């Protein structure tokens, strides 16, 4: 951390102008990453797309279930069974 304080400007310049990334450690543990803003924006875009796909899939499943006539209790039992089976494997 002391090195980060002493070289912050240099790290910012290397990140911005050269596209370099850095990991900041404290007591041997990685605490944060310094990455170019373009990479950060890309990570945020990917996360948002993933959330959007998840919710779209969830909505689709809800619509299918509501049309199927399966009760909430039956659905929950099926889910519980599937989870139990997957945990056995």
Backbone as CSV, one residue per row, in Angstrom:
resi,resn,N_x,N_y,N_z,CA_x,CA_y,CA_z,C_x,C_y,C_z
1,UNK,0.816,-1.182,0.000,0.000,0.000,0.000,0.870,1.261,0.000
2,UNK,2.006,1.203,0.700,2.882,2.363,0.740,3.390,2.684,-0.662
3,UNK,3.732,1.647,-1.407,4.208,1.846,-2.772,3.116,2.481,-3.631
4,UNK,1.872,2.073,-3.426,0.758,2.657,-4.168,0.665,4.147,-3.890
5,UNK,0.788,4.529,-2.633,0.714,5.942,-2.280,1.826,6.743,-2.944
6,UNK,2.998,6.150,-3.007,4.145,6.849,-3.568,4.100,6.927,-5.085
7,UNK,3.482,5.941,-5.727,3.526,5.859,-7.182,2.142,5.958,-7.832
8,UNK,1.191,6.533,-7.154,-0.182,6.571,-7.666,-0.259,7.231,-9.039
9,UNK,0.378,8.374,-9.184,0.336,9.079,-10.470,0.925,8.256,-11.593
10,UNK,2.028,7.586,-11.319,2.676,6.731,-12.324,1.766,5.560,-12.717
11,UNK,1.114,4.958,-11.741,0.212,3.844,-12.028,-0.985,4.298,-12.848
12,UNK,-1.515,5.462,-12.516,-2.645,6.000,-13.276,-2.225,6.235,-14.724
13,UNK,-1.064,6.836,-14.925,-0.584,7.077,-16.286,-0.370,5.775,-17.055
14,UNK,0.241,4.784,-16.430,0.478,3.501,-17.103,-0.849,2.817,-17.435
15,UNK,-1.804,2.966,-16.559,-3.118,2.362,-16.808,-3.823,3.079,-17.951
16,UNK,-3.832,4.386,-17.905,-4.558,5.169,-18.905,-3.874,5.124,-20.276
17,UNK,-2.596,5.397,-20.317,-1.908,5.538,-21.599,-1.426,4.214,-22.197
18,UNK,-1.082,3.255,-21.351,-0.515,2.003,-21.848,-1.456,0.817,-21.688
19,UNK,-2.599,1.035,-21.052,-3.568,-0.043,-20.891,-3.145,-1.122,-19.906
20,UNK,-2.206,-0.805,-19.032,-1.735,-1.790,-18.057,-2.733,-1.911,-16.903
21,UNK,-2.726,-3.068,-16.277,-3.573,-3.338,-15.112,-2.680,-3.682,-13.933
22,UNK,-3.147,-3.377,-12.748,-2.372,-3.640,-11.538,-3.274,-4.208,-10.453
23,UNK,-2.712,-5.089,-9.638,-3.403,-5.596,-8.457,-2.766,-4.951,-7.241
24,UNK,-3.586,-4.451,-6.346,-3.104,-3.824,-5.120,-3.317,-4.817,-3.988
25,UNK,-2.222,-5.121,-3.311,-2.270,-6.105,-2.218,-2.015,-5.430,-0.879
26,UNK,-2.605,-6.021,0.133,-2.327,-5.631,1.514,-2.119,-6.926,2.288
27,UNK,-0.992,-7.036,2.929,-0.642,-8.243,3.693,-0.762,-9.490,2.816
28,UNK,-0.345,-9.357,1.554,-0.338,-10.496,0.646,-1.676,-10.835,0.019
29,UNK,-2.727,-10.112,0.386,-4.058,-10.382,-0.164,-4.435,-9.294,-1.166
30,UNK,-4.940,-9.716,-2.325,-5.376,-8.754,-3.327,-6.608,-8.028,-2.801
31,UNK,-6.518,-6.692,-2.792,-7.612,-5.870,-2.278,-8.426,-5.252,-3.412
32,UNK,-7.749,-4.734,-4.431,-8.416,-4.090,-5.558,-7.566,-4.270,-6.808
33,UNK,-8.212,-4.018,-7.935,-7.510,-4.009,-9.220,-7.630,-2.612,-9.808
34,UNK,-6.554,-2.156,-10.390,-6.575,-0.901,-11.140,-6.550,-1.297,-12.606
35,UNK,-7.626,-0.970,-13.306,-7.755,-1.352,-14.719,-8.164,-0.132,-15.528
36,UNK,-7.891,-0.152,-16.823,-8.326,0.963,-17.663,-9.852,1.109,-17.621
37,UNK,-10.317,2.340,-17.744,-11.751,2.616,-17.695,-12.504,1.850,-18.774
38,UNK,-11.890,1.664,-19.936,-12.561,0.924,-21.013,-12.835,-0.517,-20.600
39,UNK,-11.900,-1.132,-19.873,-12.110,-2.501,-19.393,-13.194,-2.532,-18.324
40,UNK,-13.201,-1.533,-17.463,-14.231,-1.451,-16.426,-15.615,-1.342,-17.065
41,UNK,-15.736,-0.472,-18.064,-17.025,-0.318,-18.747,-17.446,-1.624,-19.410
42,UNK,-16.498,-2.354,-19.984,-16.812,-3.632,-20.620,-17.302,-4.653,-19.590
43,UNK,-16.662,-4.702,-18.447,-17.093,-5.612,-17.372,-18.506,-5.249,-16.928
44,UNK,-18.783,-3.963,-16.767,-20.118,-3.526,-16.361,-21.156,-3.886,-17.419
45,UNK,-20.810,-3.733,-18.698,-21.723,-4.082,-19.787,-22.037,-5.573,-19.767
46,UNK,-21.009,-6.392,-19.584,-21.192,-7.846,-19.548,-22.069,-8.239,-18.358
47,UNK,-21.828,-7.632,-17.203,-22.646,-7.925,-16.025,-24.105,-7.560,-16.270
48,UNK,-24.340,-6.405,-16.894,-25.718,-5.977,-17.161,-26.390,-6.916,-18.154
49,UNK,-25.667,-7.319,-19.194,-26.233,-8.270,-20.161,-26.577,-9.588,-19.484
50,UNK,-25.726,-10.021,-18.578,-25.982,-11.263,-17.857,-27.238,-11.144,-16.999
51,UNK,-27.374,-10.021,-16.298,-28.587,-9.788,-15.494,-29.826,-9.771,-16.385
52,UNK,-29.711,-9.070,-17.510,-30.859,-8.980,-18.423,-31.276,-10.364,-18.923
53,UNK,-30.283,-11.193,-19.293,-30.592,-12.554,-19.765,-31.230,-13.369,-18.650
54,UNK,-30.710,-13.239,-17.432,-31.264,-13.978,-16.296,-32.739,-13.620,-16.087
55,UNK,-33.037,-12.330,-16.056,-34.415,-11.920,-15.805,-35.327,-12.265,-16.972
56,UNK,-34.811,-12.201,-18.194,-35.623,-12.600,-19.349,-35.948,-14.086,-19.266
57,UNK,-34.967,-14.887,-18.892,-35.189,-16.329,-18.747,-36.165,-16.608,-17.620
58,UNK,-36.008,-15.905,-16.510,-36.917,-16.071,-15.376,-38.344,-15.732,-15.776
59,UNK,-38.517,-14.628,-16.490,-39.858,-14.253,-16.943,-40.447,-15.302,-17.878
60,UNK,-39.616,-15.839,-18.767,-40.080,-16.875,-19.699,-40.530,-18.123,-18.944
61,UNK,-39.747,-18.522,-17.945,-40.099,-19.704,-17.148,-41.404,-19.457,-16.408
62,UNK,-41.548,-18.265,-15.826,-42.799,-17.939,-15.113,-44.007,-18.030,-16.045
63,UNK,-43.858,-17.507,-17.248,-44.963,-17.554,-18.205,-45.305,-18.997,-18.566
64,UNK,-44.297,-19.816,-18.807,-44.546,-21.220,-19.159,-45.232,-21.954,-18.013
65,UNK,-44.765,-21.701,-16.798,-45.339,-22.381,-15.632,-46.789,-21.950,-15.439
66,UNK,-47.051,-20.656,-15.599,-48.429,-20.186,-15.391,-49.377,-20.773,-16.433
67,UNK,-48.882,-21.037,-17.630,-49.707,-21.632,-18.691,-49.851,-23.143,-18.531
68,UNK,-48.954,-23.753,-17.761,-48.949,-25.211,-17.651,-49.999,-25.745,-16.689
69,UNK,-50.479,-24.896,-15.791,-51.466,-25.346,-14.821,-50.848,-26.020,-13.609
70,UNK,-49.535,-26.043,-13.518,-48.852,-26.628,-12.362,-48.978,-25.654,-11.198
71,UNK,-49.349,-26.170,-10.042,-49.507,-25.298,-8.874,-48.131,-24.891,-8.344
72,UNK,-48.135,-23.804,-7.569,-46.892,-23.343,-6.963,-46.281,-24.419,-6.067
73,UNK,-47.141,-25.131,-5.349,-46.654,-26.170,-4.437,-46.004,-27.308,-5.223
74,UNK,-46.640,-27.743,-6.324,-46.064,-28.807,-7.153,-44.730,-28.366,-7.749
75,UNK,-44.698,-27.126,-8.205,-43.473,-26.595,-8.789,-42.358,-26.564,-7.746
76,UNK,-42.665,-26.080,-6.557,-41.659,-26.021,-5.499,-41.175,-27.412,-5.134
77,UNK,-42.074,-28.394,-5.081,-41.668,-29.771,-4.803,-40.722,-30.290,-5.884
78,UNK,-41.047,-30.012,-7.145,-40.171,-30.437,-8.245,-38.795,-29.779,-8.144
79,UNK,-38.788,-28.500,-7.810,-37.516,-27.784,-7.659,-36.716,-28.377,-6.514
80,UNK,-37.363,-28.611,-5.378,-36.674,-29.194,-4.223,-36.090,-30.553,-4.545
81,UNK,-36.834,-31.373,-5.273,-36.342,-32.693,-5.669,-35.125,-32.563,-6.591
82,UNK,-35.202,-31.649,-7.554,-34.092,-31.469,-8.491,-32.839,-30.980,-7.759
83,UNK,-33.026,-30.078,-6.819,-31.886,-29.579,-6.041,-31.270,-30.705,-5.212
84,UNK,-32.128,-31.498,-4.568,-31.641,-32.623,-3.761,-30.867,-33.616,-4.613
85,UNK,-31.374,-33.919,-5.799,-30.687,-34.856,-6.719,-29.337,-34.296,-7.156
86,UNK,-29.299,-33.003,-7.460,-28.044,-32.417,-7.931,-27.005,-32.396,-6.821
87,UNK,-27.456,-32.284,-5.578,-26.509,-32.273,-4.458,-25.959,-33.666,-4.158
88,UNK,-26.678,-34.696,-4.548,-26.193,-36.065,-4.352,-25.039,-36.376,-5.287
89,UNK,-25.067,-35.784,-6.447,-24.064,-36.075,-7.485,-22.701,-35.527,-7.167
